[in-house]
Amino acid sequence: MSKFEQEAKPIDIKYYLIKYSRYWPLYATFIFIALVIVFLFHRYAVEEYEVRGSVLIKQKNSPETRILDRSNIFSGTSNLENDILLFTSKNLAEETLKKLHFEVSYYASTNIKEVELYDKSPIRVEVDRNFPYLESGTIHFTMVSDGEFTLTREDKGIFDFMNAKANGPFDEEILNKTYHFGEWIESSRSRFKINKVKNIQSGDKLYFIIHNPADILDKYSKSVVVRPVNNLGTVLQISMVSPVVEKGRDYVNALMDSFIEYDLKEKNRMSENTLRFIDEQMFILSDSLKVVEQQMLNFKVENKLLDVNSEFGGVLGNIQSMEDLIQQIEFQLSYYKSLQTYLEKKSKDYSDIIAPSIVGIEDGFLNNMIGNLVEASLERRKLLAVVNENHPNVAELDEQISKLRENIFENIDNLVANTERRKAEAQKKMKELNQDFARLPKTESDYTNIFRQYRLRDNLYNYLLEKRAEAGIAKASNVPDNSVLDYARRGALIFPKKTQNYGLAVGLGFFIPLAFLLAYHYFNNRIMDQIQLRNSIRIPLLGTIGHSTKETNMLVAEHPKSMVSESFRSLRSALFYIASEKKCKKILVTSSVSGEGKTFVSLNLSAAMALSGKKTCLIGLDLRKPKIADYVGLGNNKGLSSYLVDRASKEEIVLKTKYDNLYLVPSGPIPPNPAELLLKDKMKEFLDYLEQEFEVVIMDTPPIGLVSETMDLLRFSDVNLYIVRQDYTHKKYLLMINDLYANDQVRDFYAVFNGIRAGGDVYDFGGYNYGYGYNYSYMRKNKYTGNYYEMDEEKAKPKQWLKGFVDRFRV
């Protein structure tokens, strides 16, 4: 049997399942509490929704640009990082908020949670944007009568500090007064008016907050999250979290529209600069053209000239053609030099530069370089709207602009040299024509000079008109490079996540008590069930004794039909098979420490033996704390200690009890040296005497772990019972008996598990008492079943429901 007990056993999963499944009411209670907490949290929590929109960022640069900028040949042409930073910039947020009515927030007057009305508000507060609002505050609106209302401050509740009501008051000067719809409400700190947009009944209440522009700008610039949809595309997803789906949707859509407008505005800057330059030139030229026209008209009237061309021939035509060529060359040369001056003065921003193609200079290479420079400069301006000049992307653009600037400088130097050479050649030819013209008559010469000035200004004016029309057409035909792919329409609930929270409540409601139980069982060193006992002790387990609720210790004698009495009969049956060859069985009962039930087991085991017809003698060998005589109802004046000190005879200390076949040897008066008395030869003589007179001798001894005399008494016994009490005996108490048993210092030792209760930590499904008789007894719901006897009196005395519930969770 000992070898069977010492075999290594696998982990019994069924044991742990049954052990912890008994606590299902505890799990159900915690789960219910967790679900109620989550329900209340959802009830009072302000819901938050995520709204999303997307923008397509198109490629802006031509293939020639990528060839000029070798560092960008193998990389994407769209700088998504700059666009992402632009979306989150305060400049773009400011432009967006100008389109929306976000400076005022409206809330329903409720004690449950904060409910923002937004576009469902029956009133609309029109704020004077020019008034410097320095603080935000809460104003409570109460409808008094048709067309009249009051503004007050509501006292804060304990939960109001968790929502927008914690702000305020906004302005004490405007509170506690009656106003009419449409009138301006003014004070030293505010100026606004309230308009009615929906029907509102008398007595209805709400409250609104007028926000500080700086605060709302900072809030919404940080509330937007921009990220690419995927790594390979150029689509940006714009999202934000808002307690009101409609409010978040309107802001995201307005933000995307502002981004598109910003892109178009930057593209129109070049056309606007060109138109402004042409208008300035035409304004200057128109005055001189009018003067020359008047001079030519006066000359014709004074000289009575009608057909000038027939009179002066073709000399004038050649001079005019050459003057047009010189004028064109000078215009180009002036543009090149002004471009040189512009590039010398500017160092970073070249967004105001005028491209050569706009002023009629057809130079493809210069046009491409100027276009690349302008585009890089615009990209730098966009980036500086959200970052400082020390940003790595800004430094990269500065390097690209510097290279383009050097290339343009070198190209312009060559163009200026070539243009000056062409101008010198044209002036030389013009000088020859002037010499020919000098030979003409004076009248013709004077008219030609006037006509030449007129034609020069008229051609230049017509040229500027043509370029102005082209620039206007170019501006009108500009379209944004980017486009809105999807406008925000619906919102996704992200807080609170109800399904996840309820699942978490169920999980925590189950695992929190389970974790507590696991921790308690891990740190609990007491023996709680038979499985733990078998794993902690090396001696065989002979039987189990249930917990008694009776007020008497003589349970078997006074309540022979009780369930606990049946367990003593099972133990008696097992003992009959042990040392069966002995005429008189001497049974020693001991334990680790006091309080484990040695005396209780000794008394009732003796009574069970006596009821079976065996002449039984119970000896109280605990000379230090004699109690056994009191339990039987006999005196302790004379006993074993009296016999050992020669103050009584053997016959005098063996007392007959009121129970049949049951005799008792009391401990007697407490001696000063109990250990030495039990070592005397008279002790052996007394036991020999009892062996001749009785069939069963049961010895109630002191705890083996506390006193030494028990080890000396083992030499007199045939069977030794080691009592272990449930929820009392510590596992460390069993180390001593395990060491003694492993070293063969004790023999014929068997464990008895005492005081077993079902419920709590008890593994009572399939638990059984076994010995040589293999007597099974199962416990269910703190009752024994499967025995021959049943206690009818248990039904007559039902347990209190509270005590039964507590006993179920007893640990």
C-alpha positions, 0 to 999 in steps of 0.5 A: 500500500505504501508503494502505491501511495508513493507512485508518481501520479499525473495531474488530475485535470478532473480534480481541478475542474471539480474543485474550482467549478464548485465556486460557480455562484462566486463567478456568477456574482462577480460576472453580474457585478462586472456586467452592471458596472459596464452597463452603467459605464456605457450609460454615462460615458460620452460616445465617440465616433471616428469619421474618415475621408480620403484625398488623392494626391496626384503627381505634379512634376513632369519627367524633365523635372526628375531628370534635372533632379537626379536625387529624385529619379527613383523616388516618388514625385509626391511628397506625402509627408509635406501634405500630411503636415499641411493637413495638421497645420493651424493655417489650414485649420483656421481656413477650415473653421471659417467655413463652420460654426464651431465657435459655439457648442450646444448641449442638452440639459441632462444629468445622465451624460453630456449630449451635444446637439450641434445642428439639432439645437433649436437656437443658434448663437451668432458671435461677433468674430471681431470681439476678442474672446479670451476665455471659454465658459458655459451659459445656461439657456432657459426659455421663458416665453415666446420670444424671451429667454434668460441666461443663467449659471447652473450649480455644478453637480458632482459629475459635472466636473467630468464634462463641459459643464466644468467650464464657466461661468462665461460672463457674470455681466450677462447672466440672470437677465431676460433677452429677446431673440435677435438682439445683441447681448453685449458686455465688456467680455462678450458680444453675441446674439441668439436666433431661434432656428427651431420651435422651442417650448416655454421652460425648455433648457439647454446650455452652450459654450462660446469657445476661445478661438485660439483654444478651438484652433489648437484643438482641431488642428491636433484632432486630425489624423492623416496617414497613407492608405497604403505604402505604394499609393498616394491616397491619404486618409483623413480621420478624426474622433468626435462625439457627434458624427455630423460635426466630425463629418463636416469638419473632415469634409471642410478640411479636405475642401480647404486643402484643395483650395489651398493647392489651387490658390498656390497654382494661381499665384503665378498667373496673378503675378503675371497679370499684375505685372502686365497691368502695371506696364499697360498703365504706364504705356497707355499715357505715352501712347495717347500723347504720340497719337495726338502729336501725329494727328496734329502733324497731319492737320497742320501739313494737310497730309492724307495718305502718308504711305503713298507720299513717303514710300517704303523707307518707313516700313523698313525702319519700323520693322527694324525698330520692332526687332530692336524693341523685342530684343530690348524687352528680352534683355530687360526681362533677363536682367530683371530676372538676374536682379530678382534671383540675386535679391531672393534667396529662398522664396521664388514663388513670385517669379514670372516664367519666360513663356508668359512674357513671350520668350520662347526658350524651352530650357529656361522655361523648364528650369524656371517652372521647376524653381517655382514648383520647388519654392511653392513646395517649400512654402507649403512645408514651412506652414507646418515646420520650421526651417531646420526640418530635414525636408526643408533643407533638402528643398533648399539644396534643390533650389540652390542647384536650380538657381545656379543653373538658371544664373549660368543660362541667363548669363549666356542669354544676356551675352547673346541678346546684347550681341543681337542688339548691337547688330540690329542697332548697326542696321538701324543706323544705316537705315537712319542715314538713308532716312536723313536724305528724305525731305524734312516733312517726311522725316518729321512725320516718320519720327512721330509715326515710328514712336506711335507704332512702337508704343502701339505694337507694345500695347497690343502685345501686352493686351495679348499676353494679358488675355493669355494669362487670364485664360491660363488662370481660368483653366487652372485646376487643382492637382489633388482631388477628394476621393471620398467624402466623410459620410458615416462614423464608426463607434470607437468608444466605448466598444460595447461588445469588447467591454461586455466580453471583458466584463465576463472575462474579468468577472470569471478570472478575478475570483479564480485568480484570488482562489488560485493565489489563496490555494497556492499560499494556503499550507493547510490540508484541504482534501484527500488529494492534497493529503495523499500528495503530502503524506507517505503513509497509507490513508486508512479512512476518512471521518466526516465533520460532526455538528453534534454537541457531544463527543461520544457520537457513535454511542449516542447517535449511532445512525449518524453519517459520521458514525458510519465513517467510524464503522468503515474505519473499524472494518478496515482495522479488523483486517490489520493485525488480524492474527493478534488476539488483542489489537493495541491501537495507538492514536496520535497526530502532529499537533494538538486540536487535530481530533485524536481524542475524538477519534479515540472515543468514537473508535472505541465506541464503534469497537464496543458496539461490534461486541469487542471488549474494548479499553480506552487508555488516556496516555496524554498525561499533560492535558487529560480530557478524556475522562470528562468526555465519558463522564467519569472522574480523573482523580485516579488514573494511569499516573496514579498506578505508575506512582504506586498509588492505585492498583491496576483494577482500580484505574480500569473503569467501566463506562455506561456503554456496553463493552467499553472501559476507560483508563483515565490519565489521572492527576497531572504528574511533573514527569510524564515522559519518565513515568511512561518509560517505567516497566510498570507501563509494560506490565499494565499493558500486558494485563490489559492484553489478557483482559480485553480484545481491543486496547486503544491508546490516546497519546499526545501529539507526536510532533510536540512531545517525546513520550509518544515515540516511546509508546510505539513499541507497545502498539500493533496499529498506529493511527495518525490523525490529520484534520481538514483545514487545520493540519499544515503540510509542514507538520507532515514532514516529521512523520514522512521522515520517520516513515522513510527512514523505517523508524516507525511501523504500521502507521496509517493516516486518518483524515478527520473533520471532512466537510464538502464544499469549498476546497473539498474534492468530494466527487469520487473521494473514498475511504479505503483500507483492507476492507475497501469501504467506499463512502462518497460525499455530496453537498456536505452529506454522505451517500451510498451508505446503508444508513441515512439520517432522517433527523437531518431533514427535521433540522434544516440548515439556515440558508445563509450558513449553508451558502457560507459553508459552500465557500468555506476555505 
